[in-house]
Amino acid sequence: MRFQFTTRLARVFLARSTLLLGLVLALPFARAADRAVWTWERESYAMVGSPAAADEALRFLQGKRVTTIYLYADAYRGRNLIAQRPELYRRFIQRAHGEGFKVYALLGSAYLRTEEYVLPQRRAAALATMQRVLSYNAGSRPEARFDGVNLDIEPHILAQWKTQKMELLRQYLDLSQAFMTLKRASGQTLSIGPAIPFWLDGIELEWNGVTRPVSEHVIDLYDYVALMDYRHRVDGSDGIIAHAANEMAYAAKKRKRVVIGLEVTPNELSKVTFNHLTEIDLERAVAQTERAYRDSPAFAGFALHHYRGYRRWLAGQPAGLGAGK
């Protein structure tokens, strides 16, 4: 009787184990890479301003395996909470750290027209944004400090890009150098890097007496880059893996890091976004890209653009095809 019970129990255990193993193998979501999300003005201000909004956002992000929040930390609609109400950021960041997140200050804004920061007349305003973050960190306890900075300054948005591209790129590099000079002067160790389009590796530029692809100049200057690798195809010459290859190889040589950015918000060009696809499609692309780059010392995970758009996209998923709302 004891033998029969033990055999029956073993069969049940084996059957359940086999079922669980099958489910795990079928899941497209298994991955070890870090995952960040860009969080813009309105949502960031809501998170730092309301403990209830923070709780809800952090629960959602944990459910989506997000590990880093790019949290907007500049002026918005007449307020500048990082300067005027730093205690709000301290409360949120300390809470997020307690939940296992890293928090980067996100500097860049359509509201502030930060694409203009590369222009000489906007240089002081640009440097002031970085200095506010450094001053905030210097005045905060370790558990409430930003872990890094993500810069979103895109000179290619400017109207004069078509006729002054090279000059704008030199000004962008000059500004980048000035940002990193501020960091070194502060003595802080937070990681600073910009969001850059993948096609910068196709533009050769002479800067400070050295000619090389703009992407390489940028990687040389910063601690990491977040590569806006906005494609929904993984393979092929116009795919995510191929577009990250040059940056990944150069960053590995320079002991820098590359975060691969993916888009989920609507776009006129369907190839740049997962918006018309499902969450399962996104997760499969993430898993495939990670398999391609996980052995690279430069690979630093993924970043999704952006928090509000990501949630809207998930809410619109066909029944049964998403991995939760």
NUTIMI-606944 format. One record per residue (C-alpha): residue number from 1; y, z negated, x. Coordinates in nm, 2 decimals. Each point is the difference from the previous one (the first is absolute). Layout:
N
+--------+--------+--------+--------+
| lumlum |     py |     pz |     px |
+--------+--------+--------+--------+
|    NUM |      Y |      Z |      X |
...
+--------+--------+--------+--------+
***
This chain:
325
+--------+--------+--------+--------+
| lumlum |     py |     pz |     px |
+--------+--------+--------+--------+
|      1 |   0.00 |   0.00 |   0.00 |
|      2 |   0.24 |  -0.09 |   0.29 |
|      3 |  -0.09 |   0.33 |   0.17 |
|      4 |   0.07 |   0.20 |  -0.32 |
|      5 |   0.33 |  -0.17 |  -0.05 |
|      6 |   0.10 |   0.05 |   0.36 |
|      7 |  -0.10 |   0.37 |  -0.02 |
|      8 |   0.20 |   0.05 |  -0.32 |
|      9 |   0.30 |  -0.17 |   0.15 |
|     10 |  -0.02 |   0.22 |   0.31 |
|     11 |  -0.01 |   0.31 |  -0.22 |
|     12 |   0.30 |  -0.11 |  -0.19 |
|     13 |   0.19 |  -0.08 |   0.32 |
|     14 |  -0.10 |   0.34 |   0.15 |
|     15 |   0.10 |   0.19 |  -0.31 |
|     16 |   0.34 |  -0.17 |  -0.01 |
|     17 |   0.05 |   0.05 |   0.37 |
|     18 |  -0.08 |   0.36 |  -0.03 |
|     19 |   0.24 |   0.04 |  -0.29 |
|     20 |   0.28 |  -0.17 |   0.19 |
|     21 |  -0.06 |   0.20 |   0.31 |
|     22 |   0.01 |   0.32 |  -0.20 |
|     23 |   0.33 |  -0.11 |  -0.16 |
|     24 |   0.15 |  -0.08 |   0.34 |
|     25 |  -0.11 |   0.33 |   0.15 |
|     26 |   0.14 |   0.19 |  -0.30 |
|     27 |   0.34 |  -0.17 |   0.03 |
|     28 |   0.27 |   0.22 |   0.16 |
|     29 |   0.22 |  -0.30 |   0.06 |
|     30 |  -0.17 |  -0.17 |   0.29 |
|     31 |   0.22 |   0.00 |   0.30 |
|     32 |   0.13 |  -0.23 |   0.27 |
|     33 |   0.34 |   0.15 |   0.07 |
|     34 |   0.33 |  -0.17 |  -0.08 |
|     35 |   0.19 |   0.13 |  -0.29 |
|     36 |   0.38 |  -0.02 |  -0.06 |
|     37 |   0.22 |   0.10 |  -0.29 |
|     38 |   0.36 |   0.09 |   0.00 |
|     39 |   0.19 |  -0.21 |  -0.25 |
|     40 |   0.35 |   0.12 |  -0.09 |
|     41 |   0.32 |  -0.17 |  -0.12 |
|     42 |  -0.06 |  -0.10 |  -0.36 |
|     43 |  -0.36 |  -0.12 |   0.05 |
|     44 |   0.08 |  -0.19 |   0.32 |
|     45 |   0.29 |  -0.18 |  -0.15 |
|     46 |  -0.21 |  -0.09 |  -0.30 |
|     47 |  -0.27 |  -0.14 |   0.23 |
|     48 |   0.23 |  -0.22 |   0.21 |
|     49 |   0.21 |  -0.10 |  -0.30 |
|     50 |  -0.28 |  -0.11 |  -0.24 |
|     51 |  -0.30 |  -0.21 |   0.09 |
|     52 |  -0.18 |   0.13 |  -0.31 |
|     53 |   0.07 |   0.36 |   0.11 |
|     54 |  -0.12 |  -0.09 |   0.35 |
|     55 |  -0.32 |  -0.15 |  -0.13 |
|     56 |  -0.08 |   0.30 |  -0.21 |
|     57 |   0.08 |   0.25 |   0.28 |
|     58 |  -0.21 |  -0.19 |   0.26 |
|     59 |  -0.30 |  -0.02 |  -0.24 |
|     60 |   0.02 |   0.38 |  -0.05 |
|     61 |   0.03 |   0.08 |   0.37 |
|     62 |  -0.29 |  -0.23 |   0.09 |
|     63 |  -0.21 |   0.19 |  -0.26 |
|     64 |   0.09 |   0.32 |   0.17 |
|     65 |  -0.08 |  -0.13 |   0.35 |
|     66 |   0.36 |   0.04 |   0.12 |
|     67 |   0.06 |  -0.21 |   0.31 |
|     68 |   0.36 |   0.08 |   0.09 |
|     69 |   0.31 |   0.02 |  -0.23 |
|     70 |   0.30 |   0.21 |   0.12 |
|     71 |   0.25 |  -0.21 |  -0.19 |
|     72 |   0.35 |   0.14 |  -0.05 |
|     73 |   0.26 |  -0.22 |   0.18 |
|     74 |   0.34 |   0.14 |  -0.04 |
|     75 |   0.28 |   0.04 |  -0.25 |
|     76 |  -0.07 |   0.11 |  -0.36 |
|     77 |   0.25 |   0.03 |  -0.29 |
|     78 |   0.27 |  -0.21 |   0.15 |
|     79 |  -0.23 |  -0.27 |   0.13 |
|     80 |  -0.15 |  -0.06 |   0.35 |
|     81 |  -0.26 |  -0.27 |  -0.05 |
|     82 |  -0.11 |  -0.01 |   0.36 |
|     83 |   0.35 |  -0.10 |   0.10 |
|     84 |   0.11 |  -0.19 |  -0.31 |
|     85 |  -0.32 |  -0.17 |  -0.12 |
|     86 |  -0.23 |  -0.01 |   0.31 |
|     87 |  -0.19 |  -0.29 |  -0.16 |
|     88 |  -0.14 |   0.24 |  -0.26 |
|     89 |  -0.16 |   0.21 |   0.28 |
|     90 |  -0.12 |  -0.31 |   0.17 |
|     91 |  -0.17 |  -0.12 |  -0.31 |
|     92 |  -0.17 |   0.33 |  -0.07 |
|     93 |  -0.10 |   0.07 |   0.36 |
|     94 |  -0.15 |  -0.34 |   0.05 |
|     95 |  -0.19 |   0.04 |  -0.33 |
|     96 |  -0.13 |   0.35 |   0.11 |
|     97 |  -0.10 |  -0.13 |   0.34 |
|     98 |  -0.19 |  -0.28 |  -0.17 |
|     99 |  -0.19 |   0.27 |  -0.20 |
|    100 |  -0.09 |   0.19 |   0.31 |
|    101 |   0.26 |   0.27 |  -0.01 |
|    102 |   0.23 |   0.13 |   0.28 |
|    103 |   0.36 |   0.08 |  -0.11 |
|    104 |   0.22 |   0.26 |   0.17 |
|    105 |   0.36 |   0.04 |  -0.08 |
|    106 |   0.06 |   0.35 |  -0.15 |
|    107 |   0.33 |   0.14 |   0.11 |
|    108 |   0.10 |   0.33 |  -0.16 |
|    109 |   0.12 |   0.09 |  -0.34 |
|    110 |   0.10 |   0.29 |  -0.22 |
|    111 |   0.25 |  -0.24 |  -0.16 |
|    112 |   0.17 |  -0.05 |   0.34 |
|    113 |  -0.04 |   0.36 |   0.11 |
|    114 |  -0.16 |  -0.12 |   0.32 |
|    115 |  -0.08 |   0.36 |   0.11 |
|    116 |   0.36 |  -0.01 |   0.11 |
|    117 |  -0.06 |  -0.28 |   0.25 |
|    118 |  -0.07 |   0.25 |   0.27 |
|    119 |   0.37 |   0.11 |  -0.02 |
|    120 |   0.23 |  -0.16 |   0.25 |
|    121 |   0.23 |  -0.13 |  -0.27 |
|    122 |  -0.29 |  -0.19 |  -0.16 |
|    123 |  -0.15 |  -0.14 |   0.31 |
|    124 |   0.16 |  -0.34 |  -0.04 |
|    125 |  -0.13 |  -0.04 |  -0.35 |
|    126 |  -0.35 |   0.10 |   0.12 |
|    127 |  -0.01 |  -0.25 |   0.28 |
|    128 |   0.13 |  -0.27 |  -0.24 |
|    129 |  -0.30 |   0.04 |  -0.22 |
|    130 |  -0.23 |  -0.07 |   0.29 |
|    131 |   0.21 |  -0.29 |   0.13 |
|    132 |  -0.02 |  -0.17 |  -0.34 |
|    133 |  -0.38 |   0.00 |   0.02 |
|    134 |   0.00 |  -0.13 |   0.36 |
|    135 |   0.25 |  -0.27 |  -0.10 |
|    136 |  -0.21 |  -0.09 |  -0.30 |
|    137 |  -0.31 |  -0.04 |   0.21 |
|    138 |   0.19 |  -0.20 |   0.26 |
|    139 |   0.11 |  -0.24 |  -0.27 |
|    140 |  -0.34 |  -0.04 |  -0.17 |
|    141 |  -0.31 |  -0.20 |   0.07 |
|    142 |  -0.29 |   0.21 |   0.14 |
|    143 |  -0.19 |   0.00 |  -0.33 |
|    144 |   0.30 |   0.15 |  -0.18 |
|    145 |   0.09 |   0.27 |   0.25 |
|    146 |  -0.06 |   0.38 |  -0.04 |
|    147 |  -0.29 |   0.12 |   0.21 |
|    148 |   0.16 |   0.34 |   0.06 |
|    149 |   0.25 |   0.26 |  -0.11 |
|    150 |  -0.06 |   0.34 |  -0.16 |
|    151 |   0.29 |   0.24 |   0.02 |
|    152 |   0.05 |   0.29 |  -0.25 |
|    153 |   0.28 |   0.21 |   0.14 |
|    154 |  -0.07 |   0.37 |  -0.06 |
|    155 |   0.27 |   0.23 |   0.15 |
|    156 |  -0.19 |   0.31 |  -0.14 |
|    157 |   0.14 |  -0.10 |  -0.34 |
|    158 |   0.36 |   0.07 |   0.11 |
|    159 |   0.16 |   0.32 |  -0.11 |
|    160 |   0.09 |   0.09 |   0.36 |
|    161 |  -0.36 |  -0.01 |   0.11 |
|    162 |  -0.04 |   0.38 |  -0.03 |
|    163 |   0.28 |   0.07 |   0.25 |
|    164 |   0.01 |  -0.32 |   0.21 |
|    165 |  -0.36 |  -0.11 |   0.02 |
|    166 |  -0.02 |  -0.05 |   0.37 |
|    167 |   0.32 |  -0.20 |   0.02 |
|    168 |  -0.11 |  -0.22 |  -0.29 |
|    169 |  -0.33 |  -0.06 |   0.17 |
|    170 |   0.18 |  -0.11 |   0.32 |
|    171 |   0.22 |  -0.23 |  -0.20 |
|    172 |  -0.31 |  -0.14 |  -0.17 |
|    173 |  -0.16 |  -0.07 |   0.34 |
|    174 |   0.33 |  -0.16 |   0.12 |
|    175 |   0.00 |  -0.23 |  -0.30 |
|    176 |  -0.37 |  -0.08 |   0.05 |
|    177 |   0.07 |  -0.10 |   0.36 |
|    178 |   0.29 |  -0.22 |  -0.13 |
|    179 |  -0.23 |  -0.17 |  -0.25 |
|    180 |  -0.25 |  -0.09 |   0.27 |
|    181 |   0.27 |  -0.12 |   0.23 |
|    182 |   0.10 |  -0.25 |  -0.27 |
|    183 |  -0.36 |  -0.12 |  -0.03 |
|    184 |  -0.03 |  -0.05 |   0.38 |
|    185 |   0.33 |  -0.19 |   0.01 |
|    186 |  -0.12 |  -0.23 |  -0.28 |
|    187 |  -0.31 |  -0.10 |   0.19 |
|    188 |  -0.21 |   0.05 |  -0.31 |
|    189 |  -0.35 |   0.14 |  -0.01 |
|    190 |   0.00 |   0.16 |  -0.35 |
|    191 |  -0.15 |   0.35 |  -0.02 |
|    192 |   0.26 |   0.27 |  -0.07 |
|    193 |  -0.08 |   0.36 |  -0.10 |
|    194 |   0.13 |   0.29 |  -0.22 |
|    195 |  -0.15 |   0.21 |  -0.27 |
|    196 |  -0.01 |   0.36 |   0.14 |
|    197 |  -0.12 |   0.33 |  -0.14 |
|    198 |  -0.31 |   0.14 |   0.17 |
|    199 |   0.17 |   0.32 |   0.09 |
|    200 |   0.23 |  -0.15 |   0.26 |
|    201 |  -0.28 |   0.08 |   0.25 |
|    202 |   0.09 |   0.37 |  -0.04 |
|    203 |   0.36 |  -0.04 |   0.11 |
|    204 |   0.07 |  -0.01 |   0.38 |
|    205 |   0.32 |  -0.18 |   0.09 |
|    206 |   0.18 |  -0.08 |   0.32 |
|    207 |   0.12 |  -0.36 |  -0.01 |
|    208 |   0.11 |  -0.22 |   0.30 |
|    209 |  -0.11 |   0.28 |   0.24 |
|    210 |  -0.36 |   0.02 |  -0.14 |
|    211 |  -0.13 |   0.28 |  -0.22 |
|    212 |  -0.29 |  -0.08 |  -0.23 |
|    213 |  -0.09 |   0.00 |  -0.37 |
|    214 |   0.23 |  -0.22 |  -0.20 |
|    215 |  -0.30 |  -0.20 |  -0.12 |
|    216 |  -0.08 |  -0.10 |   0.36 |
|    217 |   0.36 |  -0.11 |   0.06 |
|    218 |  -0.02 |  -0.22 |  -0.31 |
|    219 |  -0.34 |  -0.15 |   0.10 |
|    220 |   0.14 |  -0.07 |   0.35 |
|    221 |   0.29 |  -0.19 |  -0.15 |
|    222 |  -0.16 |  -0.21 |  -0.28 |
|    223 |  -0.29 |  -0.25 |  -0.03 |
|    224 |  -0.18 |   0.21 |  -0.26 |
|    225 |   0.06 |   0.29 |  -0.24 |
|    226 |  -0.08 |   0.04 |  -0.37 |
|    227 |  -0.10 |   0.37 |  -0.02 |
|    228 |   0.10 |   0.15 |  -0.33 |
|    229 |  -0.33 |   0.20 |  -0.01 |
|    230 |   0.06 |   0.12 |  -0.35 |
|    231 |  -0.30 |   0.22 |  -0.09 |
|    232 |  -0.28 |  -0.06 |  -0.25 |
|    233 |  -0.26 |   0.21 |   0.20 |
|    234 |  -0.17 |  -0.18 |   0.29 |
|    235 |  -0.15 |   0.29 |   0.19 |
|    236 |   0.13 |   0.33 |   0.12 |
|    237 |   0.30 |   0.11 |   0.19 |
|    238 |   0.23 |  -0.12 |  -0.28 |
|    239 |  -0.18 |  -0.33 |  -0.05 |
|    240 |   0.07 |  -0.37 |   0.06 |
|    241 |  -0.22 |  -0.02 |   0.31 |
|    242 |   0.14 |   0.31 |   0.17 |
|    243 |   0.36 |  -0.10 |  -0.07 |
|    244 |  -0.05 |  -0.34 |   0.16 |
|    245 |  -0.19 |   0.12 |   0.31 |
|    246 |   0.29 |   0.06 |   0.24 |
|    247 |   0.17 |  -0.33 |  -0.08 |
|    248 |  -0.33 |  -0.19 |   0.01 |
|    249 |  -0.09 |   0.14 |   0.34 |
|    250 |   0.35 |  -0.06 |   0.16 |
|    251 |   0.03 |  -0.35 |  -0.15 |
|    252 |  -0.34 |  -0.09 |   0.14 |
|    253 |   0.11 |   0.11 |   0.35 |
|    254 |   0.32 |  -0.20 |  -0.03 |
|    255 |  -0.18 |  -0.31 |  -0.16 |
|    256 |   0.20 |   0.04 |  -0.32 |
|    257 |  -0.12 |  -0.01 |  -0.36 |
|    258 |   0.00 |   0.25 |  -0.28 |
|    259 |  -0.01 |  -0.09 |  -0.37 |
|    260 |  -0.10 |   0.30 |  -0.22 |
|    261 |   0.22 |   0.03 |  -0.31 |
|    262 |  -0.13 |   0.15 |  -0.32 |
|    263 |   0.19 |   0.10 |  -0.31 |
|    264 |  -0.09 |  -0.08 |  -0.36 |
|    265 |   0.32 |   0.07 |  -0.18 |
|    266 |   0.08 |   0.33 |  -0.18 |
|    267 |   0.11 |   0.30 |   0.20 |
|    268 |   0.07 |   0.37 |  -0.07 |
|    269 |  -0.26 |   0.09 |   0.27 |
|    270 |  -0.33 |  -0.14 |  -0.11 |
|    271 |  -0.15 |   0.02 |   0.35 |
|    272 |   0.23 |  -0.29 |   0.12 |
|    273 |  -0.11 |  -0.26 |  -0.25 |
|    274 |  -0.31 |  -0.16 |  -0.17 |
|    275 |   0.21 |  -0.03 |  -0.31 |
|    276 |  -0.20 |   0.26 |  -0.19 |
|    277 |  -0.33 |  -0.13 |   0.13 |
|    278 |  -0.19 |  -0.33 |  -0.06 |
|    279 |  -0.01 |  -0.33 |   0.18 |
|    280 |  -0.36 |   0.09 |   0.11 |
|    281 |   0.13 |   0.31 |   0.16 |
|    282 |   0.26 |  -0.20 |   0.19 |
|    283 |  -0.26 |  -0.26 |   0.11 |
|    284 |  -0.24 |   0.27 |   0.12 |
|    285 |   0.28 |   0.16 |   0.20 |
|    286 |   0.09 |  -0.34 |   0.15 |
|    287 |  -0.37 |  -0.06 |   0.09 |
|    288 |  -0.04 |   0.34 |   0.16 |
|    289 |   0.32 |  -0.02 |   0.20 |
|    290 |  -0.10 |  -0.35 |   0.12 |
|    291 |  -0.33 |   0.13 |   0.12 |
|    292 |   0.18 |   0.27 |   0.20 |
|    293 |   0.24 |  -0.24 |   0.17 |
|    294 |  -0.15 |  -0.35 |   0.00 |
|    295 |  -0.10 |   0.03 |   0.36 |
|    296 |   0.35 |   0.09 |   0.11 |
|    297 |   0.19 |  -0.30 |   0.15 |
|    298 |   0.31 |   0.15 |  -0.17 |
|    299 |  -0.13 |  -0.01 |  -0.36 |
|    300 |   0.18 |  -0.27 |  -0.19 |
|    301 |  -0.11 |   0.07 |  -0.36 |
|    302 |   0.18 |   0.15 |  -0.29 |
|    303 |   0.32 |  -0.03 |  -0.20 |
|    304 |   0.04 |   0.10 |  -0.36 |
|    305 |   0.33 |   0.14 |  -0.15 |
|    306 |   0.10 |  -0.19 |  -0.20 |
|    307 |  -0.06 |  -0.33 |  -0.19 |
|    308 |   0.16 |   0.10 |  -0.34 |
|    309 |  -0.14 |   0.35 |   0.02 |
|    310 |  -0.34 |  -0.13 |   0.10 |
|    311 |  -0.02 |  -0.23 |  -0.30 |
|    312 |   0.12 |   0.28 |  -0.24 |
|    313 |  -0.26 |   0.23 |   0.14 |
|    314 |  -0.28 |  -0.25 |  -0.04 |
|    315 |   0.11 |  -0.08 |  -0.36 |
|    316 |  -0.04 |   0.37 |  -0.08 |
|    317 |  -0.35 |   0.04 |   0.14 |
|    318 |  -0.25 |   0.15 |  -0.23 |
|    319 |  -0.23 |  -0.26 |  -0.15 |
|    320 |  -0.29 |  -0.08 |   0.23 |
|    321 |   0.14 |   0.19 |   0.30 |
|    322 |   0.23 |  -0.26 |   0.15 |
|    323 |  -0.10 |  -0.32 |   0.18 |
|    324 |   0.21 |  -0.23 |  -0.22 |
|    325 |   0.36 |  -0.02 |  -0.11 |
+--------+--------+--------+--------+
***
